[in-house]
Amino acid sequence: MREISIFDSTLRDGSQGEGISFSVSDKLKIVQALDTLGVSYIEAGNPGSNPKDLEFFQAARQLELKHATIVAFGSTRRKLIRASEDANLQSLARAGTAVVSIFGKSWDFHVTDIIRTTLEENLTMIEESVRFITEGGSSVFFDAEHYYDGWEANADYAAETLRAALRGGAKALILCETRGGMLPSRVRAITEETKRLFPDVEIGVHAHDDIGCGVASSIAAVEGGATQVQGTLLGFGERCGNANLSAIIAILETKMGHRCLNGESLEQLTRISRRVAEISNVRISGRTPFIGRSAFAHKGGMHIDGVQKNPHSFEHIDPLAVGNERRLLMSEVAGRALMLRRIARIAPHLDKDDPVTVSLMDELKRLEAEGYQFEGAESSFDLVIRRHLNMYKPYFSLVHYQTIGSSPYVDLLSDASHAVVVKVKVAGESAITAAEGEGPVNALDKALRKVLEQFYPSLKSVHLTDYKVRVLDSGGATASKVRVLIESSDGINTWSTIGVSRDIIEASWFALSDSIEYKLIADGIEPSEE
């Protein structure tokens, strides 16, 4: 078993992804989440690039981290000046981090055609820049930018850039697959050859995902001798993104027997990933390996039967190992046995021949005929069971709602601004509020949570993360029945609910109210008494 250092660049390389922007507060929260996960290094930005990063590094000095080391990032000095006169290097030195990551060019094409200097001057830039930082008391990781492409073009020169960094005192050499277009087999071969040249030096890998091989290339580099892996926890970053550390960490620990979380449990992976997604305002795809909601979801009848008999039949690991859960999806191909299993979770005393079970199955058939489909909306299905078995007390009742919009809209969630007035009754007390949103459903969601938060404060953490509408009988034109499926999150857990109606706002109301009631039940909160 080898120790593999995990170097997370969510706050630096990840922030270069389209649509990603972090406040200083966001950055501090993500640092704490990554530290809890147990990563070794957190690259937090370039203190010389903007005032926000400078403010972050000042605030980060007050953090008490258990595992992670904060890393400042910057480039080698500019050509033809002294390192001590370079403003970027001065900012790196002032950041006061124990480790600094300095990138320099390792592809001769970039030296001559992009930064337009001589090959010899580039080597001097690397050596002097690294020495300037190390003499200031910080360790330096040298990011050999475009290393793999540089090796293919001129292996001797690419290796010389690493030697220049070592002469300056670099602690680790990071081989960067910057364009993300290299096949993993070549990444492994080049890493192996580089490791032979520098057998006693820590070698790392920094891969991108432009051909969908960021994770595979990172794993290949580890097989080739790398002992540090860089990436971003959720894979977002420049262009198609960085290597996805959530997958890499899980592969290294469960498939290759390496330790990479500083003694912390891999069972935190899904929870911390969702926490970082929440702060970053991104949605984790359900099909994301290891941490996605569908990663261990089974739908086919034979698959479900096999997993129930022995999970090893269709699951490559126990989902609990990464903090995820197995989901058995109810559908026309799953079989009625699965519905009985779901019923048993709430009412284990019922068997398949119990008259109550039979009547519940009839109710489910009726709902399916109306257009309900509980695959991916198990939370609404649980509420159906509770209501049918008289195991349910309403948390609130709707008095009325009214949508107000003066301009046409296309997207029910975004586009034109709308206002909604909602009046509900809780424990015999009426409450009314209004909220404005980008579209009527967004406004309805905000108003409903706003009016209920005064009775159930835990709802403050809940928000809508996905919204889907499907027309069920298009022949009915504008009178067609629609199915609304929404996904909600409280920053840790996610759940899905469903509503069906000929009125799209009403269908949305059914799904939204189910979402809130499911959250309150899951939290063990009792309904307010009359």
DACOR-V966018 format. One record per pair of residues at least 6 apart in sequence whose C-alpha atoms are under 6 Angstrom apart, sorted by the first residue. I is the first residue (numbers start at 1). GAP is how many residues later the second one is. Records with the same first field share a line. If there is no record, write none. Layout:
BEGIN
I: GAP / GAP
END
This chain:
BEGIN
1: 256 / 257
2: 256
3: 255 / 256 / 257
4: 223 / 224 / 256
5: 35 / 223 / 255
6: 33 / 34 / 222 / 223
7: 34 / 35 / 222 / 223
8: 34 / 222 / 223 / 224
9: 34 / 222 / 223
10: 222
11: 33
12: 32 / 33
13: 224
14: 222 / 223
15: 6
16: 221 / 222
17: 219 / 220 / 221
24: 32
35: 32 / 33
38: 29 / 223 / 224 / 226
39: 29 / 222
40: 28
41: 27 / 28
42: 28 / 29
43: 28
45: 27 / 28
46: 26 / 27 / 28
47: 6 / 7 / 44
48: 40 / 43
71: 28 / 29
72: 28
73: 27 / 28 / 29
74: 28
75: 27 / 28
76: 28 / 50 / 53
77: 6 / 9 / 48 / 52
83: 46
98: 40
99: 39 / 40 / 41
100: 40
101: 39 / 40 / 41
102: 40 / 41
103: 39 / 40 / 41
104: 40 / 41
105: 40
106: 38 / 39 / 40 / 41 / 44 / 52 / 55
107: 39 / 43
111: 6
123: 38 / 41
126: 39
127: 37 / 38 / 41
130: 38
131: 37 / 38
140: 30 / 31
141: 29 / 30 / 31 / 32
142: 31 / 32
143: 31
144: 30 / 31 / 32
145: 31
146: 30 / 31 / 32
147: 28 / 29
148: 29
150: 8
151: 7
172: 30 / 31
173: 30
174: 29 / 30 / 31
175: 29 / 30
176: 29 / 30
177: 29 / 30
180: 28 / 29 / 30
181: 29 / 30
184: 33 / 36
188: 32 / 33 / 36
191: 30 / 33
192: 32
203: 23 / 24
204: 22 / 23 / 24 / 25
205: 24
206: 24
207: 7 / 36
208: 6 / 34 / 35
209: 31 / 32 / 33 / 34
210: 30
214: 29
215: 28
231: 11 / 12 / 14
232: 12 / 13
233: 11 / 12 / 13
234: 10
235: 6 / 7 / 8 / 9
236: 6
252: 6
253: 6
266: 56
267: 54 / 55 / 56
268: 55
269: 53
270: 21 / 53 / 54
275: 216
278: 213
286: 6 / 7 / 8
287: 7 / 8
289: 6
296: 30
297: 29 / 30 / 31
298: 6 / 30 / 31
299: 30 / 35
300: 33 / 34
301: 32 / 33
306: 7
307: 6
319: 6
329: 46
330: 45
331: 44
377: 119 / 120
379: 117 / 118
380: 117
386: 6
395: 132
396: 29 / 30
397: 27 / 28
398: 26
399: 24 / 25
400: 23
401: 20 / 21
402: 18 / 19
403: 16 / 17
404: 14 / 15 / 16
405: 13
409: 7
412: 27 / 29
413: 25 / 26 / 28 / 29
414: 24 / 25
415: 23
416: 22 / 23
417: 20 / 21 / 22
418: 18 / 19 / 21 / 22
419: 16 / 17 / 24
420: 14 / 15 / 23 / 24
421: 12 / 13
422: 10 / 11
423: 8 / 9
424: 6 / 7
427: 101 / 102 / 103
428: 102
433: 18
434: 13
435: 8 / 12
436: 7
437: 6
453: 6
461: 29
462: 27 / 28
463: 25 / 26
464: 24
465: 22 / 23
466: 20 / 21
467: 18 / 19
468: 16 / 17
469: 14 / 15
470: 12 / 13
471: 11
472: 9 / 10
473: 7
474: 6
480: 22
481: 20 / 21
482: 18 / 19 / 20
483: 16 / 17
484: 14 / 15 / 23 / 24
485: 12 / 13
486: 10 / 11
487: 8 / 9
488: 6 / 7
497: 14 / 18
498: 13
499: 8 / 11 / 12
500: 7
501: 6
END
